[in-house]
Amino acid sequence: MSCAAIAACGGGGGGGGSALPVLTTTPASNTGAPAAPPPATTATPSDGAQASTLVASVPPDTYGPGAEGRQAFELLNAERGRCGFGLVAQNAQLDAAAHAHADWQILNNQLSHTEGAGTTGFTGATPLDRVSAAGYVPGGVGEEISTLFYTGSIAGTGIFGVRALLALPYHQLGMLSGYREVGIALRGSDQLGTTASRGPRTVQQFNLGFTPSAGRQEPASDEVLTYPCEGTTGVFYEITNETPNPVPGRDLRASPLGPGVVVAVRSGQTLAISSASMTTLSGRTPVTLRPPLAKGSDPNSVLASHQAVLIPDAPLMPNTSYTVNVVGTNEGAPFEKTFSFATGAGAAR
C-alpha cells in the first residue's frame, strides 16, 4: 500500500495560516481481485477490438443541494466523463466507510490508510476491511485521502480535494481507474469538536470500488485516454510534494513540478510512449517534460503496463492554455493524440 502526500505523509500541521494539504492514496491494483468486465457496452469498437464497458450515466446523488459532497461528486464525474474514463455512482456503503475513516483520522490525529484496533472509532485495519465491514462486497477497492490543517470548516473542501488529487501523478491513477462506485466524506474538526483541543483539520475521503459481479469499467481496447483531455479547465498548475515522490531525491517544495498528464489504455494491455511534447497554446512556448513515467521507469513500482504519466519538470503558469502531443503504441498499434487543456489559479501546495 503506497502513501502519497503534498505536505507530509502521516500528519503534521500548517503554520502562518497558509493551506497545507496532505494527500494519500491506495493504488487500485493493491486491493481486491479484479473480475472480468460484463458484456454491456457504451461504445462501438473498431473491427476486432474489445468493446467498452464504460458507464455513461449514473443515478442522482443524495448528498444534497449545495453540499460539499455533491460538488465533489459532480466535479469528479465531469472530469472522468469528459475524458472518457466513465462515471462512478454514489454507493451508500462506500459513503459509510469513508465517513467512518475520515472521522477516525480526525479523532485520532492521524493521516493513514491503516487503523489500529482499539482506537477511537475503529472500523477495520485496511480499506478492504472497512468497506467490507460497511457491507460492500468488493472486487476491487481504492482509497484516496486529502487533508487540510489550516481550517476546521469543510467549506470549499470538496472541489479542492478532487482538483488536488487529479493533479498529482500517482493520485490521478486512483481517481481515474476503472471503479464503478464511489463514497465521499468531507469531515472537519469543527464538526467533531476537536478544533479547540487539537487544532483545525479537515479530511476529504474518497472510497472507490467495483463489485465482483460488475467488474471494472474499461475503455474499448483500441482507445487511448488522457487526463487532462481536450476541453479540461481548472487544472492545478503546480505540485510541491508527493509520496511516493515521482522524482526520488528531489525536494518538490524547493523545486516543484507541474501537474501530471495521464495516458491510459484498457487494463492488461501494454502502452508505450515514443514521444511527447507540451507547449503553450498561445505562442507555442515549449514546456520541458520529464521522461514518461511508466511501468518500466516508475521508481516506486505503482504504474501498470497500461498506464503512463507525463510530468512537466517545472510548474505551469496559472490560467494558461496548453497543447499536448503524444505518440506511441497501444498493444503495438500506433496512435497519436493532440489535445489542449487549461490551468486554473489553484495549486497543490
N, C-alpha and C positions, 0 to 999 in steps of 0.2 A: 504494500500500500504506500503510495507516494504522498508526500505532503508538500504543498506549494504555498508560497507566501509573497505578499507585496512588501510588508514591513518586517515581520519576523514570525517564523513558524512556531506555534506553541504558546503564543501570548505576547504580552508586552503592552506598553502604553504609549500614548502620544502626548507630546508636550506643546505648550505655546499656542494651544487652540487650533492647531492645524490638523487636517484629516490624515489619519494614519491607518489605511485599510490593510487587512490581512486576509489572505485567501488560501484555502486548502482544497485539495481535490483527490478523489479516488478514481483512477482510470477505469473505464468501463470493462476492460479485459480482466480486472483483478477479482471480480466477484460474480459468482453465478456462472452456470454453464449455458452458452448460447444455444438456443433452439433453432430449428430450421424455420425460415420465413414462411408464412402462409401463402396460399396461391393467389389471393386477391391482389390486383394491381391498380395503380392510378396513372400509369403511363404505358404507351405502346413502344416497345423497344424495336431496334432495327433487327433485321434478319439474323437469327442465331443468338441474339442477346437474351440474357435472363431478364425477366420483367421486373419493373419497380414494384416495391411493396410500400411505398411512401404514403403517409397519411395526409389527405388533402383537407379534411375537416374534422373538428372535434366539438363536443358539446360545450355550451357556455360554462364558464367557471362560476363558482359560488362564493368568491372572495368578497364580493360586494362592490357597489358603485364607489369609485374613487379610492378603494382600498389599495394599500401598497402591494398586496399580493396580486390583485388584478393587474396593476401596472406592470409588475414583473412578468406575470404570465403572458400578457398581451405582447410585451416587447420581445420576450424570448420566442414566442411563436411567429411574430412578424419577421424576426431575423432568420429563424430556421426556415420559414415558409418561402421567403423571398429568394433564398439562396439554394433551395431545393433539398433541404435536409429532412423535410417532413415535420408535421406538427405533433405536439405532445398534448395529451389530455390530462386534465386535473384528476388526481386519484386521492380519495379521502384517506386511505390507509397510509399512503406516502406523505400526505399532509400531516397526519398524526405523528408519524415517525420523525418528520422534520421538526415539528413543533417541540416534541419532547427533547430532541437532541440540542436544539437551539437553546432551550431553557436550561438544560444540563450544563452547557458551556458557560452560560452567564452565572448560574447559581454556584458553580464550582470554580469560577475564574479560570477557565481552560479554553484552549483552542486546539481541538483534537478530533480525529475520527474515532478514537478509542475511549470508551467509558470504563471506569473502574467499578467493579462490583462493590456494592455497599455505599457508594457515594450518593449524594442527594439527587433524586430524580433519575437514577439508573434505570435504563430500559433495555440494555443489551451492549455487549462489548464492542461489536463491529457494526458497520452499516447493514450488513446482511442480517445479523441478529436482530437489529432494531426494526427493520421493515418487516421481518418475519413475525416479530412479537406484535406488531400492529395489524397482522392479519394478511399482509401482502404475500403472494406466492411468487417469488422471483425466479425468472430465467436468467436475468442479469440485473444488476443494480449499481448505481453510481451515486456519489455524494460530492456536492460542491458547497463550500462554505466561504462566505466573506464576513469580515467583522470590522467595525469602526470603533475606535477608542476615544473619539472626541465628542460623542453625543450619546445620550441615553434615549433619545427620541427616534422612532423609526421613520419619521417623515423624510421622504426622498430616497430611502434606502433600497426600495425595490428596483428602481431604474438604475441606481448606482451599482447594485450587485450584479445585474445582468451585463451592463456595459463593461465593468471591470473584468469579470470572468471571461467575456468574449474578446478581450484584448490580449490576454496572456497566452503564450504559445501552448503550454500544456493544458491549461484550463479550458481553452477553446475546444479541445478534443472531447472533453467530457460533456460540455454543454451542447455539442453538435452531434454526438454519437447517436446510434440507432435505437435509442429508447423510444417507447410509445407513451409513457405516462410520467407525470411529474407531481411532486408535492412541494409546496413552498411555505416557508415560515419566516416572517420578519418579526423579530423579537428584540426588545430593548430593556435595559436595566431600569428605566422609568416604570415599565410595566411590572417588572418583577420586584421592585422595591429595593434594589441593591445599589442604586446610584450613589446614595449618601455614604454607604459603607465601603464600597469597592470602586467607586468612580464610574463615569459614564461608559456605556458599552452597548453596541447593537450587534446582532448576528443576522445574517441573511443566509438562510439554509435552503438548498435545493437538493431534493432526493429524486432521482430519476430511475426508471426501471422498465422492464418488459417481462411479461409472464411467459412460462414455457409454451403454453398453447398458442400465444400470439407470435412469439419470436421477435427478432429485430425488424425494424423497418429499414429497407435498403433501397438505394437508387438502382436503376437498370444497370446491367453490367457494362454497358458501353458509355455510361455517363461519367463525367468528371465534374465534381462540385468544388466550389471555393467559398471561403468566408474571410473577409468581405466578398461580395459579388457585385455585379452591375446594379447601381442604384442604392447601395448601402450608404447611409449617412450617420453622423454622430459617433464615429469610431474614436475611442480614446487614442490620443496621439503619442503617448509616452508610457513606458513601464519602467519602474525603478527597482523592482525586486521580484523574484520568483524562485520558489524552491520546489522541486529541483531547479537549480539555476541552468537555463538553457546554454549558458556560456560559462562553464565552471571556472572559478578563479577570478572572474570579472566582478568588480563591485558595481552592481547596477545602480546604486544610488549616486555614485560618483560618475558613472559612465552609462547612462540609461540606454535602453533600446527603444525602437519603435514597435507598434503592435504587430502581432503575428498575423500572417495570411495563411489560412489552412487550405490545403489542396487534398481532396479525398475522393476515393472511388469505393466501390462495393467491397465490404469486408471479405477477406480471404483472397482478394486479388492483389496483384503487385503493381504499385505505382512507381514510376521512375521519372525524375525531373532532369531534363538535359540542359535547359536554360531558363532563366527568369530575370525579369527586369521590372523596375518601377520608376516612373517619372512623375513630376507634377503635371497635371493636365494643362495648366496654363504655363507656357514657357518651356515645357518638356525638360525641366531640370532633372538630371538623373539622381536617384536615391541609391546609396550603397547598400546592397543586400548581403547578408552573411550566406555562406554555402547552405543549401537547403538542409533543413533538419529532417531526417528520415530514419527509418529503422536501422539502416546500416551506419548512420552517422550520429545517432542520438546518444549522447554521453550518459544519459540516465535510463536508457532502455525502456522508455514509455511508449514510443510510437510503434504501430503495427505496420505491416508491409503495404497496406492500402492508404497510408497517411503520409503527408509531408507538411512542413510549416516553413514559410519564407519569413525571415525576420530582418527588418531594417536595422542596420548597425548603429543607428543614432535615432533620436526622437524625430517624428514627423512634425510638420507645422500644424498648429490648430486651425480649424475652419478652412481647410485646404483640400482640393480635389486631386486625386492621384490616379494614374493609369498603370495597370499591371499587365504584363505579358508573360505567359507560362507555356513552355513547350516540353513535351515529354511523351511517355508511353503509358498506357493502361493495359496490362496483360499483353504487352508487346505491340499493341495497336497505337499508332502515333496520334497525338492530339495537340492542339494549340488553342489557348484561351486568352482573350484580351477583354478586360473589364475596367471600369472606373468606380471609385468609391470616394467618400469624403470624410475627413475627420471632423470632430466637433471641438468644443472648448475644454472637454474633460480629459483628465489624465489619471492613470492608475498609479498613484504615488504612495 
